[in-house]
Amino acid sequence: MYTVTVTNGLEMLVNKTYKTPWGAVNGWLKESKKHPFEAAIDATTKDEVITLRKLVKDCKDWFLESHAKAENPYDAEWLLSQVEEPEKLNGCEFKYDDVPSYPCVPFTVG
């Protein structure tokens, strides 16, 4: 499972769960336009993070089209460069209420 969240530091503005990486990426693109630097995707497992990163890498044309359609403020080419090695995770595991959460770098809070 993937969760797209938006927080302003004081309160949770958005907390949506997605079953697929497609849905999560689209949700993140949409929320990032409305809330630059405040939207993030977290996954339930590290394998899900890798799957999401592989999707973006392998479906570059889809990602670029979705990115443009969402008018996302992040540089699409930079995002793509960050997933060139999908298995190389530079993020860290977070514990939230004793449940691990895995940020989908670079699709995390800016």
ZINOR-V311019 format. One line per field, one symbol per residue. phi: phi as a letter, one per 40 degrees, with the letter a starting at -180 (. if undefined). psi: psi as a letter, one per 30 degrees, with the letter a starting at -180 (. if undefined). burial: + if it has 16 or more other C-alpha atoms within 10 Angstrom, else -. A space follows every 10 residues. Layout:
phi->???
psi->???
burial->???
//
This chain:
phi->.bbbbbbbgb accaabbbcb cdccccccdc ccccbdgbca bbbcbccccc ccccdcccbd cccccccccc fcccccccdc ccbdbdcccb cbcbbbfgbc bbcccccbdc
psi->kkkklkkgfe lkekjkkkfl eeeeeeeeee eeeeikgfkl klleleeeee eeeeeeefhe eeeeeeeeef hkfljeeeee ffgeiefjjg alkkkjhgkk kjkikghlk.
burial->-++++++--- ---+--++-- ++-+++++++ ++++++++++ +++-++-+++ +++++++--- --++-++--+ -+-+-+--++ -++--+--+- ---------- +++++++++-
//
